[in-house]
Amino acid sequence: MSEPKAPTPTPAGDTYKGWLFKWTNYIKGYQRRWFVLSNGLLSYYRTQAEMGHTCRGTINLATANIAVEDSCNFVISNGGAQTYHLKASSEVERQRWITALELAKAKAVRNQAESDDSGDECPTSPPTSGQGGGARNSNSEVQSTLRTLGSKVEDLSTCNDLIAKHGSALQRSLSELEGVRLGGDTDGKIRQVTERATLFRITSNAMINACRDFLALAQAHSKRWQKALHSERDQRIRLEETLEQLAKQHNHLERAFRGATVLPLSQSNPALNSKSLGSAKGDASDEDDENEFFDAMEDPAGFITVPADPKYHRRSGSNISGLSAETGIDDQSLCDEQSLGSNPESPQSLEVEPVRKRRTKIPDKPNYSLNLWSIMKNCIGKELSKIPMPVNFNEPISMLQRLSEDLEYYELLDKAAKCQSSLEQLCYVAAFTVSSYSTTVHRTGKPFNPLLGETYELDRLRESGYRSLCEQVSHHPPAAAHHAISERGWTLRQEISLASKFRGKYLSIMPLGSIQCVFEKSNNHYSWKKVTTTVHNIIVGKLWIDQSGEIDVVNHRTGDCCHLKFAPYSYFSRDVARKVTGVVTDKEGKAHYVLSGTWDEKMEFSRVMQSNKGENGTEGKQKTVYQTLKAKELWKKNPLPEGAETMYYFSSLALTLNESEEGVAPTDSRRRPDQQLMEAGRWDEANAEKQRLEEKQRSVRREREREAQRAANLPEEGAEGVEVAEDGVHQDNYEAMWFERTEDVITGESMHVYKGGYWEAKDHGNWDMCPDIY
């Protein structure tokens, strides 16, 4: 049996592997073992397969002695406790092992000495926050780089010592042979070998000298580099401090200028002055904030916002009437947005104690490793819904529960229901649209694909005034219907089907279908669609999610529209990440509000006073310049609960979605066993249960297709209700339990709409019509 050829050792202490014969006892003698040299430790195994789980022995080279016995044998001992008698298959292989062992020993001794020295050192000053901490971090990086270079050159120096040692031995042996007179041919060959050995030694010395010169040069310039680095950093800190001071001075001068040019309150409007006598200093500061201007901002939506003329900020009756005449905005849209928060009937002003205490924690996510590429390499170009995935890539909620999470910020629709102006109402609906993406910023886990007929209810009627129901109405293609109704006067419904493609480096998820929101009081009917979600770094790197695309939120009663643009992330962009911009226009195309913010943090809106065409942009397109009032906050993301990073980054609402509820339907997602097992941390059992449920669903589908085929073979009157695609393949002819497909008279879209009966069945506890899907 031929021995595998060992790799040539590298003089850097890297891992070295190969077969050696180890002395065991007088009965068995030398036995073939697999040896691994790594990080100053020599370990051995019976076979290469044992490397992952069973190590037969390890010796630390830092305290070991290496001795050569003969041409193939050598001994490694650490002072009597451990002694390895080893034999190589040839003298060349033995020399390779001796070289690698001596290199590793030298490096282990040096690392041990450096570790002892670093333990005695104390930091000169404690680390501080700010730029000083960054300077020390950079300094430590430079020092680490220099130590690495020094370590590499020391390795080469060790190589030089070994080459000198073995070269001297070689020359001594050749000199002894030269003394033996065997013949002219032999003398010539010996002289030739001696010359070559001398040249080899000279070349090695030249290499080491060059490396030493490089190290000396690097050490000589390192102080100069550090000094230049510290100088640049100090200069940057001084510039930042100067800019901060200039900004404060600019703000102070701007306020002083406005105080000198704006008429006193008593002269501008006596009636308003008498009304505000009781407000004193607090209202004065609020008025000052109301008049604050902001810098011009250019965003990718193709428009520029600049502060409006100061006359629009004055609170006088004549100015308001003039404003209405100039801009054409109705008086209702000029109502103070703060009235929504101060309205005694506003949902936020009502302190309602929850009827039950919801949970705030779930079991921590286990740290199970899994090779993603081994699963995904054969799935490039396929639909995500057709890829069999273990629960390791999931989060313990279903897609129906993800849809219910859109109601995380239901208060925005409550506020919109109280708006007197349809344009202002559209701003809150647009903010609600953006807020539904805020829960996805850290959520890289895939929700469970719902089973056909699976449902999920979210009953928050007594706590928040709304109740919601979702149902999986189709499996091929997968589609879910959602219906939510609130006591505050709004109804939300949607039907979403996901189209997804795995592209190797990223995963694109394209939601299909529309979302509709109807307000009872104004009869305003809004509709919009979702943008594309992209999951990056599927194979290598840290997963991160981006939202990109455009949304048109349309009021079908008035013709008003809000055009939102989700800017895709770009490494070269100067804009803030996850940026969203939008413009609210009426049916004539005239802008009334400008929206800006990010989909993971907050949204603001500003009222447009005037608009005109500006200069051409970077791509030759003419940008619109909007003069706006000071921006007001529409929506702000709630902070994540404590410890969210170990709980799948769930929000406070998401933590309660899988909490057990009494009286829910037997098809509810809370009753799904694989999902419950995953949440409990029992992932192996969850994987087995997931496979069982999927196989059960396939068998039910096959039976349904057989019944449809039998019905299709009957006379024409007997084939009623069977859906057949153009290619002859039967599609899902499943009839949803709580939804029915109808055509919306307002939008003209065909979608599944709630037909009623669920909450009545829950009140009576009558679930006999529900299928057995679990």
WONOR-V45587 format. One record per pair of residues at least 12 apart in sequence whose C-alpha atoms are under 10 Angstrom apart, sorted by the first residue. I is the first residue (numbers start at 1). J is the second residue. Records with the same first field share a line. If there is no record, write none. Layout:
BEGIN
I: J / J
END
This chain:
BEGIN
2: 89
3: 18 / 19 / 20 / 89
4: 18 / 19
5: 18 / 19 / 93
6: 18 / 19 / 93 / 96 / 97
7: 93 / 96
8: 93 / 96 / 97 / 100
9: 96 / 97 / 98 / 99 / 100 / 101 / 103
10: 96 / 99 / 100 / 103 / 155 / 159
11: 99 / 100 / 102 / 103 / 104 / 107 / 152 / 153 / 154 / 155 / 156 / 157 / 158 / 159
12: 100 / 103 / 104 / 107 / 151 / 152 / 153 / 154 / 155 / 156 / 158 / 159
13: 37 / 38 / 39 / 40 / 100 / 101 / 102 / 103 / 104 / 105 / 106 / 107 / 108 / 152 / 155
14: 37 / 38 / 39 / 40 / 100 / 103 / 104
15: 36 / 37 / 38 / 39 / 40 / 41 / 42 / 100 / 104
16: 35 / 36 / 37 / 38 / 39 / 42 / 97 / 100 / 101 / 104
17: 34 / 35 / 36 / 37 / 38 / 42 / 43 / 44 / 48 / 97
18: 33 / 34 / 35 / 36 / 37 / 44 / 48 / 88 / 93 / 97
19: 32 / 33 / 34 / 35 / 36 / 44 / 45 / 46 / 47 / 48 / 87 / 88 / 89 / 93
20: 32 / 33 / 34 / 35 / 44 / 86 / 87 / 88 / 89 / 93 / 94 / 97
21: 33 / 34 / 35 / 73 / 85 / 86 / 87 / 88 / 89
22: 34 / 35 / 44 / 73 / 75 / 84 / 85 / 86 / 87 / 88
23: 83 / 84 / 85 / 86 / 87
24: 84 / 85 / 86
30: 85 / 86 / 87
31: 46 / 86 / 87
32: 45 / 46 / 47 / 86 / 87 / 88
33: 45 / 46 / 47 / 48 / 56 / 86
34: 46 / 47 / 48 / 49 / 50 / 51 / 56
35: 47 / 48 / 51 / 57 / 58
36: 48 / 51 / 58
37: 58 / 59 / 61 / 97 / 100 / 101 / 104
38: 101 / 104
39: 60 / 61 / 104 / 105 / 107 / 108 / 111
40: 59 / 60 / 61 / 62 / 101 / 102 / 103 / 104 / 105 / 106 / 107 / 108 / 109 / 111
41: 58 / 59 / 60 / 61 / 62 / 101 / 104 / 105 / 108
42: 57 / 58 / 59 / 60 / 61 / 76 / 101 / 104
43: 55 / 56 / 57 / 58 / 59 / 60
44: 56 / 57 / 58 / 59
45: 57 / 58
57: 82 / 84
58: 82
59: 76 / 77 / 78 / 81 / 82 / 83 / 84
60: 76 / 77 / 78 / 82 / 104 / 105 / 108
61: 76 / 77 / 78 / 101 / 102 / 103 / 104 / 105 / 106 / 107 / 108 / 109
62: 78 / 102 / 104 / 105 / 106 / 107 / 108 / 109 / 110 / 111 / 112
63: 77 / 78 / 79 / 105 / 108 / 109
64: 76 / 77 / 78 / 79 / 80 / 82 / 83 / 105
65: 77 / 78 / 79 / 83 / 102 / 105
66: 78 / 84 / 98 / 101 / 102 / 105
67: 85 / 98
68: 86 / 94 / 95 / 98
69: 85 / 86 / 87
70: 87 / 91 / 94
71: 87 / 88 / 89 / 90 / 91 / 92 / 93 / 94 / 95
72: 86 / 87 / 88 / 89 / 90 / 91 / 92 / 93 / 94 / 95
73: 85 / 86 / 87 / 88 / 89 / 90 / 91 / 94
74: 86 / 87 / 88 / 94 / 95 / 97 / 98
75: 87
76: 101
95: 166
98: 162
99: 158 / 159 / 162 / 163
100: 159
102: 158 / 159 / 162
103: 154 / 155 / 156 / 157 / 158 / 159 / 162
104: 155 / 158
106: 154 / 155 / 158
107: 151 / 152 / 154 / 155 / 158
110: 151 / 154
111: 151
130: 237
131: 233 / 234 / 236 / 237
132: 233 / 234 / 237
134: 233
135: 229 / 230 / 233 / 234
136: 230
138: 226 / 229 / 230
139: 226 / 229 / 230
142: 222 / 225 / 226
143: 222 / 226
146: 215 / 218 / 219 / 222
149: 211 / 214 / 215 / 218 / 219
150: 211 / 212 / 215 / 216 / 218 / 219
152: 211 / 215
153: 208 / 211 / 212 / 214 / 215
154: 208 / 211 / 212
156: 204 / 207 / 208 / 211 / 212
157: 204 / 205 / 207 / 208 / 209 / 211 / 212
158: 208
159: 204 / 208
160: 201 / 204 / 205 / 206 / 207 / 208 / 209
161: 204 / 205
163: 200 / 201 / 204 / 205
164: 200 / 201 / 202 / 204 / 205
166: 201
167: 194 / 197 / 198 / 200 / 201
168: 197 / 198 / 201
170: 193 / 194 / 197 / 198
171: 193 / 194 / 195 / 197 / 198
172: 194
173: 194
174: 190 / 191 / 193 / 194 / 197
175: 190 / 191 / 194
177: 190
178: 190 / 191 / 194
251: 292 / 293
254: 292 / 293
255: 288 / 289 / 291 / 292 / 293
258: 288 / 291 / 292 / 310
259: 288
261: 310
262: 291 / 310 / 311 / 313 / 314
263: 314
265: 284 / 314 / 315 / 316
268: 314 / 315 / 316 / 317 / 318
269: 314 / 315 / 316 / 317 / 318
270: 316
271: 316 / 317
272: 315 / 316 / 317
287: 313 / 314 / 315
288: 313
289: 630
290: 313 / 314 / 629 / 630 / 631 / 632
291: 307 / 308 / 310 / 311 / 312 / 313 / 314 / 629 / 630
292: 307 / 310 / 313 / 629 / 630 / 631
293: 306 / 307 / 308 / 309 / 310 / 313 / 628 / 629 / 630 / 631
294: 306 / 307 / 308 / 628 / 629 / 630 / 631
295: 307
296: 625 / 626 / 627
297: 625
298: 575 / 617 / 623 / 625
299: 567 / 575 / 576 / 579 / 580 / 581 / 582 / 596
300: 565 / 566 / 567 / 575 / 579 / 580 / 581
301: 550 / 563 / 564 / 565 / 566 / 567 / 580 / 581 / 582 / 583 / 623 / 624
302: 581 / 616 / 617 / 621 / 622 / 623 / 624 / 625
303: 581 / 582 / 583 / 594 / 611 / 612 / 613 / 614 / 617 / 622 / 623 / 624 / 625 / 626
304: 594 / 611 / 613 / 614 / 623 / 624 / 625 / 626 / 627
305: 594 / 606 / 608 / 611 / 624 / 625 / 626 / 627 / 628 / 629
306: 608 / 610 / 611 / 625 / 626 / 627 / 628 / 629 / 630
307: 606 / 608 / 609 / 626 / 627 / 628 / 629 / 630 / 631
308: 607 / 608 / 609 / 610 / 611 / 626 / 627 / 628 / 629 / 630
309: 609 / 610 / 627 / 628 / 629
310: 629
311: 323
312: 609 / 628 / 629
313: 629 / 630
320: 334
323: 609 / 610
324: 609
326: 609 / 610
327: 590 / 591 / 592 / 608 / 609 / 610 / 611
328: 590 / 592 / 609
329: 423 / 590 / 591 / 592 / 607 / 608 / 609
330: 421 / 423
331: 420 / 421
332: 419 / 420 / 421 / 422 / 423 / 424
333: 419 / 420 / 421 / 422 / 423 / 424 / 425 / 592 / 607
334: 420 / 421 / 424 / 607
335: 419 / 420 / 421 / 424
337: 415 / 419 / 424 / 632 / 633 / 634
338: 632
339: 418 / 419
340: 414 / 415 / 416 / 418 / 419
341: 415
343: 418
345: 418
346: 411 / 414 / 415 / 418 / 488
347: 411 / 414 / 415 / 464 / 465 / 488
348: 411 / 414 / 415 / 464
352: 462 / 463 / 464
353: 462 / 463
354: 460 / 462 / 463 / 464
355: 460 / 462 / 463
356: 462 / 463
358: 652 / 653 / 655 / 656 / 657 / 659
359: 652 / 653 / 655 / 656 / 657 / 658 / 659
360: 641 / 642 / 651 / 652 / 653 / 654 / 655 / 656
361: 641 / 642 / 643 / 644 / 646 / 647 / 650 / 652 / 655 / 656
362: 644 / 646 / 647 / 648 / 650 / 655 / 656 / 658 / 659 / 679 / 680 / 681
363: 646 / 647 / 648 / 678 / 679 / 680 / 681
364: 643 / 644 / 645 / 646 / 647 / 648 / 679 / 680 / 681
365: 392 / 395 / 396 / 645 / 646 / 647 / 648 / 678 / 679 / 680 / 681
366: 392 / 646 / 647 / 678 / 679 / 680 / 681 / 682 / 683
367: 392 / 646 / 681
368: 392 / 683
369: 392
370: 390 / 392 / 393
371: 539
372: 389 / 392 / 393 / 538 / 539 / 540
373: 504 / 538 / 539 / 540
374: 539
375: 387 / 388 / 389 / 390
376: 388 / 389 / 502 / 504 / 538 / 539
377: 502 / 504 / 539
379: 501 / 502 / 503 / 504
380: 501 / 502 / 503 / 504 / 505 / 507
381: 500 / 501 / 502 / 503 / 504 / 507
382: 500 / 501 / 502 / 503
383: 498 / 499 / 500 / 501 / 502 / 509
384: 498 / 499 / 500 / 501 / 502 / 507 / 508 / 509
385: 448 / 449 / 475 / 476 / 477 / 478 / 498 / 499 / 500 / 501
386: 476 / 500
387: 502
388: 691 / 694
389: 446 / 448 / 687 / 690 / 691
390: 683 / 684 / 686 / 687 / 688 / 690 / 691
391: 445 / 446 / 447 / 448 / 674 / 675 / 678 / 683 / 684 / 685 / 686 / 687 / 688 / 690
392: 445 / 446 / 678 / 683 / 684 / 686 / 687
393: 444 / 445 / 446 / 447 / 448
394: 443 / 444 / 445 / 446 / 447 / 448 / 449 / 648 / 675 / 678
395: 443 / 444 / 445 / 446 / 447 / 448 / 647 / 648 / 649 / 650 / 675 / 678 / 679
396: 445 / 446 / 447 / 448 / 647 / 648 / 655 / 657 / 658 / 674 / 675 / 676 / 677 / 678 / 679 / 680 / 681
397: 445 / 446 / 447 / 448 / 449 / 450 / 654 / 655 / 657 / 658 / 669 / 670 / 672 / 675 / 676 / 678 / 679
398: 446 / 447 / 448 / 449 / 450 / 451 / 454 / 455 / 456 / 657 / 658 / 669 / 670 / 672 / 675
399: 446 / 447 / 448 / 449 / 450 / 456 / 470 / 472 / 479 / 480 / 669
400: 447 / 448 / 449 / 450 / 454 / 455 / 456 / 457 / 469 / 470 / 471 / 472 / 479 / 480 / 481 / 482 / 496 / 668 / 669
401: 447 / 448 / 450 / 455 / 456 / 457 / 458 / 469 / 470 / 654 / 657 / 658 / 669 / 670
402: 436 / 439 / 440 / 447 / 448 / 654 / 657
403: 436 / 456 / 468 / 469 / 470 / 480 / 481 / 482 / 494 / 495 / 496
404: 436 / 456 / 457 / 458 / 467 / 468 / 469 / 470 / 482 / 483 / 484 / 653 / 654 / 657
405: 436 / 437 / 439 / 458 / 651 / 653 / 654 / 657
406: 432 / 433 / 434 / 435 / 436 / 437 / 438 / 439
407: 432 / 435 / 436 / 458 / 466 / 467 / 468 / 484 / 492 / 653
408: 432 / 435 / 436 / 438 / 439 / 637 / 638 / 651 / 652 / 653 / 654
409: 431 / 432 / 433 / 435 / 436 / 438 / 635 / 636 / 637 / 638 / 653
410: 432 / 435 / 436 / 464 / 465 / 466 / 486
411: 428 / 432 / 464 / 488 / 635
412: 425 / 427 / 428 / 429 / 430 / 431 / 432 / 433 / 435 / 634 / 635
413: 425 / 426 / 428 / 429 / 430 / 431 / 432 / 486 / 488 / 489 / 490 / 491 / 492 / 517 / 519
414: 428 / 429 / 464 / 465 / 486 / 487 / 488 / 489 / 490 / 519
415: 428 / 429 / 488
416: 428 / 429 / 432 / 488 / 489 / 490 / 519
417: 429 / 488 / 489 / 490 / 518 / 519 / 520 / 521 / 522 / 524
418: 488 / 489 / 519 / 521 / 522
419: 521 / 522
420: 521 / 522
421: 522
422: 522 / 524 / 555 / 557 / 558 / 560 / 586
423: 555 / 558 / 560 / 561 / 562 / 584 / 585 / 586 / 591 / 592 / 593
424: 584 / 592 / 593 / 605 / 607
425: 519 / 524 / 555
426: 524 / 526 / 553 / 554 / 555 / 560 / 561 / 562 / 584 / 585 / 593
427: 553 / 561 / 562 / 582 / 583 / 584 / 593 / 594 / 595 / 603 / 604 / 605 / 606 / 634
428: 603 / 605 / 634 / 635
429: 517 / 526 / 527 / 553 / 554 / 562
430: 526 / 528 / 551 / 552 / 553 / 554 / 561 / 562 / 563 / 564 / 582 / 584 / 595 / 603 / 634
431: 564 / 595 / 596 / 597 / 599 / 602 / 603 / 604 / 605 / 634 / 635 / 636
432: 603 / 634 / 635
433: 515 / 528 / 529 / 530 / 551 / 553 / 564 / 599
434: 530 / 551 / 564 / 566 / 580 / 597 / 598 / 599 / 600 / 601 / 602 / 603 / 635
435: 598 / 599 / 600 / 601 / 602 / 603 / 635 / 636 / 637
436: 530 / 599 / 600
437: 530 / 531 / 533 / 546 / 547 / 598 / 599 / 600 / 601
438: 598 / 599 / 600 / 601 / 602 / 636 / 637 / 638 / 651
439: 599 / 600 / 637 / 638 / 640 / 649 / 650 / 651 / 653 / 654
440: 533 / 544 / 545 / 546 / 547 / 599 / 600 / 649 / 650 / 651
441: 544 / 545 / 546 / 547 / 578 / 599 / 600 / 601 / 649
442: 543 / 544 / 545 / 600 / 644 / 645 / 648 / 649 / 650
443: 535 / 543 / 544 / 545 / 645 / 648 / 649 / 650
444: 535 / 536 / 538 / 542 / 543 / 544 / 545 / 648 / 649
445: 543 / 648 / 649
447: 675
448: 669 / 674 / 675 / 690
449: 472 / 475 / 478 / 694
450: 471 / 472 / 473 / 474 / 475 / 478 / 479 / 480 / 669 / 672
451: 471 / 472 / 473 / 474 / 475 / 478 / 667 / 669 / 672 / 693 / 694 / 696 / 697 / 773 / 774
452: 471 / 472 / 473 / 474 / 475 / 476 / 478 / 479 / 480 / 667 / 697 / 700 / 701 / 732 / 734 / 736 / 771 / 773
453: 470 / 471 / 472 / 473 / 474 / 475 / 480 / 667 / 668 / 734 / 735 / 736 / 737 / 738 / 770 / 771 / 772 / 773
454: 470 / 471 / 472 / 473 / 480 / 665 / 666 / 667 / 668 / 669 / 671 / 672 / 736 / 737 / 770 / 771 / 772 / 773 / 774
455: 469 / 470 / 471 / 472 / 473 / 480 / 481 / 482 / 664 / 665 / 666 / 667 / 668 / 669 / 670 / 737 / 738
456: 468 / 469 / 470 / 471 / 472 / 482 / 657 / 658 / 664 / 665 / 666 / 667 / 668 / 669 / 670 / 671
457: 469 / 470 / 471 / 482 / 483 / 484 / 657 / 661 / 664 / 665 / 668 / 669 / 670 / 758 / 759
458: 470 / 484 / 656 / 657 / 661 / 664
459: 484 / 661 / 664 / 759
460: 486
461: 485 / 486 / 487
462: 487
464: 486 / 487 / 488
465: 485 / 486 / 487 / 488 / 489
466: 484 / 485 / 486 / 487 / 488 / 489 / 490 / 491
467: 483 / 484 / 485 / 486 / 487 / 491 / 759
468: 482 / 483 / 484 / 485 / 486 / 491 / 492 / 493
469: 481 / 482 / 483 / 484 / 485 / 493 / 668 / 738 / 739 / 754 / 758 / 759
470: 482 / 483 / 484 / 493 / 494 / 495 / 668 / 669 / 738 / 739 / 754
471: 483 / 495 / 667 / 668 / 669 / 736 / 737 / 738 / 739 / 752 / 754
472: 495 / 496 / 497 / 736 / 737 / 739
473: 495 / 732 / 733 / 734 / 735 / 736 / 737 / 738 / 739 / 740 / 741 / 752
474: 497 / 731 / 732 / 733 / 734 / 735 / 736
475: 497 / 697 / 701 / 731 / 732 / 734
476: 497 / 731 / 732
477: 497 / 498 / 499 / 731 / 732
478: 496 / 497 / 498 / 499 / 732
479: 495 / 496 / 497 / 498 / 511 / 512 / 513 / 752
480: 494 / 495 / 496 / 497 / 498 / 513 / 752
481: 493 / 494 / 495 / 496 / 497 / 513 / 736 / 738 / 739 / 740 / 741 / 751 / 752 / 753 / 754
482: 494 / 495 / 496 / 515 / 739 / 752 / 753 / 754
483: 495 / 516 / 517 / 739 / 752 / 753 / 754 / 755
484: 517 / 754
485: 517 / 518
486: 519
488: 519 / 520 / 521
489: 518 / 519 / 520 / 521 / 522 / 523
490: 517 / 518 / 519 / 520 / 521 / 522 / 523 / 524 / 525
491: 516 / 517 / 518 / 519 / 520 / 525
492: 515 / 516 / 517 / 518 / 519 / 526 / 527
493: 514 / 515 / 516 / 517 / 518 / 527 / 751 / 752 / 753 / 754
494: 513 / 514 / 515 / 516 / 517 / 527 / 528 / 529 / 751 / 752 / 753
495: 511 / 512 / 513 / 514 / 515 / 516 / 750 / 751 / 752 / 753
496: 510 / 511 / 512 / 513 / 514 / 515 / 529 / 530 / 751 / 752
497: 510 / 511 / 512 / 513 / 514
498: 510 / 511 / 512 / 513
499: 511 / 512 / 532
500: 532 / 533 / 534
501: 534
502: 534 / 535 / 538
503: 536 / 538
504: 536 / 537 / 538 / 539
505: 535 / 536 / 537 / 538 / 539 / 540 / 541
506: 534 / 535 / 536 / 537 / 538 / 539 / 543 / 544 / 545
507: 533 / 534 / 535 / 536 / 537 / 538 / 545
508: 532 / 533 / 534 / 535 / 536 / 546 / 547
509: 531 / 532 / 533 / 534 / 535 / 547
510: 530 / 531 / 532 / 533 / 534
511: 529 / 530 / 531 / 532 / 533
512: 529 / 530 / 531 / 532
513: 528 / 529 / 530 / 749 / 750 / 751
514: 527 / 528 / 529 / 530 / 749 / 750 / 751
515: 527 / 528 / 529 / 530 / 553 / 751
516: 528 / 529 / 553 / 554 / 555 / 747
517: 555
518: 555
522: 557
523: 556 / 557
524: 554 / 555 / 556 / 557 / 558
525: 554 / 555 / 556 / 557 / 558 / 559 / 746 / 747
526: 552 / 553 / 554 / 555 / 556 / 557 / 558 / 559 / 560 / 561 / 746 / 747
527: 551 / 552 / 553 / 554 / 555 / 556 / 561 / 746 / 747
528: 551 / 552 / 553 / 554 / 555 / 562
529: 550 / 551 / 552 / 553
530: 547 / 548 / 549 / 550 / 551 / 552
531: 547 / 548 / 549 / 550 / 551 / 565 / 566
532: 546 / 547 / 548 / 549 / 550 / 566 / 568
533: 545 / 546 / 547 / 548 / 549
534: 546 / 547 / 548 / 568
535: 547
545: 569 / 578
546: 566 / 567 / 568 / 569 / 577 / 578 / 599
547: 566 / 567 / 568 / 569 / 578 / 579 / 580 / 599
548: 565 / 566 / 567 / 568 / 569 / 578 / 579 / 580
549: 564 / 565 / 566 / 567 / 568 / 580
550: 563 / 564 / 565 / 566 / 567 / 580 / 581 / 582
551: 563 / 564 / 565 / 566 / 582
552: 564 / 565 / 582 / 583 / 584
553: 584
554: 584 / 585 / 586 / 587 / 747
555: 586 / 587
556: 587 / 746 / 747
557: 746
558: 586 / 587
559: 585 / 586 / 587 / 588 / 589
560: 584 / 585 / 586 / 587 / 588 / 589 / 590 / 591
561: 583 / 584 / 585 / 586 / 587 / 589 / 591
562: 582 / 583 / 584 / 585 / 586 / 591 / 592 / 593 / 594 / 595
563: 581 / 582 / 583 / 584 / 585 / 594 / 595
564: 580 / 581 / 582 / 583 / 584 / 594 / 595 / 596
565: 579 / 580 / 581 / 582 / 583 / 596
566: 578 / 579 / 580 / 581 / 582 / 597 / 598 / 599
567: 579 / 580 / 581 / 598
568: 580
576: 597 / 598
577: 597 / 598 / 599 / 600
578: 597 / 598 / 599 / 600 / 601
579: 596 / 597 / 598 / 599 / 600 / 601 / 602 / 603
580: 595 / 596 / 597 / 598 / 599 / 600 / 602 / 603
581: 594 / 595 / 596 / 597 / 598 / 599 / 603 / 604 / 605
582: 594 / 595 / 596 / 597 / 605
583: 595 / 596 / 605 / 606 / 608
584: 605 / 607 / 608
590: 608 / 610 / 611
591: 607 / 608 / 609 / 610 / 611 / 626
592: 606 / 607 / 608 / 609 / 610 / 611 / 626 / 628
593: 605 / 606 / 607 / 608 / 609 / 626 / 628 / 629 / 631
594: 606 / 607 / 608 / 626 / 627 / 628 / 629 / 631
595: 607 / 631 / 632 / 633 / 634
596: 631 / 633 / 634
597: 633 / 634 / 635 / 636
598: 636
599: 636 / 637
600: 636 / 637
601: 635 / 636 / 637 / 638 / 639
602: 633 / 634 / 635 / 636 / 637 / 638
603: 631 / 632 / 633 / 634 / 635 / 636 / 637
604: 630 / 631 / 632 / 633 / 634 / 635 / 636
605: 628 / 629 / 630 / 631 / 632 / 633 / 634 / 635
606: 626 / 627 / 628 / 629 / 630 / 631 / 632 / 633 / 634
607: 626 / 627 / 628 / 629 / 630 / 631 / 632
608: 625 / 626 / 627 / 628 / 629 / 630
609: 626 / 627 / 628 / 629
610: 625 / 626 / 627 / 628
611: 624 / 625 / 626 / 627 / 628
612: 624 / 625 / 626 / 627
613: 625 / 626
614: 626
638: 651 / 652
639: 651 / 652
640: 652 / 653
641: 653 / 655
647: 679
657: 669 / 670
658: 670 / 671 / 672 / 675 / 676 / 679
659: 671 / 676
662: 762
663: 761 / 762 / 763 / 764 / 765 / 766 / 767
664: 758 / 759 / 761 / 762 / 763 / 765 / 767
665: 758 / 759 / 761 / 762 / 765 / 766 / 767 / 768 / 770
666: 767 / 768 / 770 / 771 / 772 / 773 / 774
667: 767 / 770 / 771 / 772 / 773 / 774
668: 773 / 774
669: 774
671: 774
672: 689 / 690 / 693 / 773 / 774
673: 685 / 686 / 689 / 690 / 693 / 774
674: 686 / 687 / 688 / 689 / 690 / 691 / 692 / 693 / 774
675: 687 / 689 / 690
677: 689 / 690
678: 690
689: 774
692: 774
693: 773 / 774
694: 773 / 774
696: 773 / 774
697: 773 / 774
700: 773
701: 732 / 733 / 734
704: 730 / 732 / 733 / 734
705: 722 / 729 / 730 / 731 / 732 / 733
706: 730
707: 722
708: 720 / 721 / 722 / 723 / 724 / 730 / 731 / 732 / 733
709: 722 / 724 / 729 / 730
712: 724 / 730
721: 733 / 734 / 735
722: 734
736: 752 / 754 / 755
737: 754 / 755 / 756 / 757 / 758 / 769 / 770 / 771
738: 752 / 753 / 754 / 755 / 756 / 757 / 758
739: 751 / 752 / 753 / 754 / 755 / 756 / 757 / 758
740: 752 / 753 / 754 / 755 / 756
741: 753 / 754 / 755
742: 754 / 755
END
